[in-house]
Amino acid sequence: MCGLSAFVSSRPDAGPPDADSAAAFAAALATMRHRGPDDTQIEYGDGYAFGFNRLAIIDREHSVQPIRYADRWTVVFNGEIYNYRELRADLIREHQAVFATEGDSEVLAAAFHYWGEAALPRLRGMFAFVAFDHRTGTLHAARDAFGIKPLYLLETADGLFLASERKALDTFAAGAGGALDTDALAHYLTFQYVPEPLTLHRHIRRLPPGHRLVWTPGGGVREHRWFRPSLRPLRVQPEAAHHAIRDALSASVQRHLHADVPVGAFLSSGVDSSAIVALASRVDPSIHAFTAGFAAHGYSEIEVAQDTADQLGVRLTPTIVTDEDVLSFLPQIVHLLDDPVADPSLIPLYFLARTASRYVTVVLSGEGSDELFGGYRIYREPQSLSGVERLPDGMKRGLRHLADALPEGVRGRSFLERGTTPIEQRYYGNARIFTTDEKARLLRYTAQPHTAVTAHLYAETADVDDVASMQYVDLHTWLPGDILAKADRMSMAHSLELRVPFLDQQVYAAAAGLPTELKLPAGSQTTKHALREAMRGIVPESVRNATKLGFPTPTRLWLRGPIGDWVDTLLAGSQAGHLIDLEYTRGLLAEHRRGDADRSRKVWTVAMFCLWHAIKVERSITVAEPAITGGAGRAAR
């Protein structure tokens, strides 16, 4: 787990970077020092520069990057390959490959050298890597199947820049002009995050999950998809499905525990994290778990997590987040994100990671379970609306007219609206902050509709049921854009490697063919039914059947107190008024503070953009870089 940076020149005759260019590259790499505090290395050559900040996890004394392989490749790699020992044996057997280290980075370099792009499906892990072929002057890069690890790119007249975080590219994009992508902003106001491959900078983008790229001077970037997650319901026997899930997840957790440093786990009140901790404790009974909650009454999972930890016999360290913590650290959190993410659960995640980093260098976490196994309650919507959706089109049109005539807030209006709206227009993710009509009122410009992000995903799932389509949309949008982005940034802020055992090839394979009735049984409010059954006898019964909470945050309460005062001051002084109607937003905040309506998610989404704008564009708020703790010190504890 590290921070990488790379540059290749568009000039075939380019020499090594001059002193100013080298200094700029080193300064950009330094903005990601929190990602890898144990070692920093830079390699300069004719027309290229590769840099790496290392958080040493495997083969700590060696496996230095950038790594050279076969006198042909320079490689930088962020992530972990959990089956690297098996791949190493395969490479030695098939190609008599020679290795100088005991780590996974050299195995990845050798795999790409001997197998080329065919190596990618063989990699079990999380990764973003860049490989430069010195013989051909070609650059290759790839990102893991689900987008666990980030990779940003910027193409200019000078060449191609790549980095693990956007902030490392901002300097090189400064002269591009017309920087803010207004369509990306509009999508952010809908989704509460900027959907990939976009960023808020018009010229910086992300390599999408499951993609690779090839770049040559004069040839530009050519992207290719090497993996597409797909959930195709099959006819399966429940018991066989449960056993497959249990076996796959158990094996994945065991692989994810491999490290040369201390490993812990995050624990909330849900079945996902409890399953990870329970299975990990069977391999390592000394596993250290961590949880977080808020001081506000009713917004803490600490008590439930402690009960689970007690039943499993594991040590638990809780973290309590106060309103003062939020006010003090929110600017740094937004700075670390590069682009705003208005998911308030990233705030407890930041403090949870900070606490964990004082004890361990690696944590296991439960991200990905909901998208694979059907864990969101919104996935039950097709069942609840099925009676309306089966009606003739004429009757549905009449019901829609009736819904439009009902006053807003009247019981039944939302149900009729949703039931008479096609899923392609109705569902675009978990957050759904501002509707199209609301954005027309909020924005100072006309922007793309949200269907520009999701239309092709629904086209690709036209032959499956609505629940599988919704999961597919989330796997390609919500998971990489929100869930994994916040997990990476908030953990890396504290030089903490976060691993996600649910997003493993074999666990995915066990989930991909589950029919909807095994995920969301009819007549029940249960979600992730197959996973819960697979964990019978492994996690405590009190958790196995518990309702998902997921680090609940008291956003509604915040905006009615001192944090709300701070938000109002932020909106009043923001220079983003040419993009967003800030007085309209302040009106929403006033309604919320009076108790007229719950406007918390809408206000919070705009506020996080305005805070981002103040830090990144206006420069009216200065943020200190994160304190560097380093993995080496924790390894000795």
ABEGO torsion letter per residue (X at the ends): XBBBBBBBBABAABBBBBAAAAAAAAAAAAAAAAABAABBBBBBBBGBBBBBBBBBABGAABGBOBBBBGGABBBBBBEBBAAAAAAAAAAAAAAGBBBABABAAAAAAAAAAAAEAAAAAABBEBBBBBBBBAAAGBBBBBBBAAGABBBBBBBBAAEBBBBABAAAAAAAAAAAEGABBAAAAAAAAAAGBBBOABBABAABBBBBBGBBBBBBBGAEBBBBBABBBBBBBBBBBAAAAAAAAAAAAAAAAAAAABBABBBBBBBBABAAAAAAAAAAAAABAABBBBBBBBABBGABAAAAAAAAAAAAGBBBBBBBBBAAAAAAAAAAAAAAAGBBBABAAAAAAAAAAAAAAAABABBBBABGAAAAAGABAAAAAAAAAAAAAABBAAAAAAAAAAAAABBBGBBGAAAAAAAABBAAAABAEAAGABBAAAAAAABABBBBBAAAAAAAAAAAAAABBAAAAAAAAAAAAAAAAAAAAAAAAAAAAAGBBBBBAABBAAAAAAAAABBAAAABBBGBABBGAAAAAAABGABBAAAAABBBAGGBBBAAAAAABAAAAAAAAAAAABAAAAABBAAAAAAAAAAAAAGABBAAAAAAAAAAAAAAAAAAAAGABBBBBBBBAEAAAAAAX
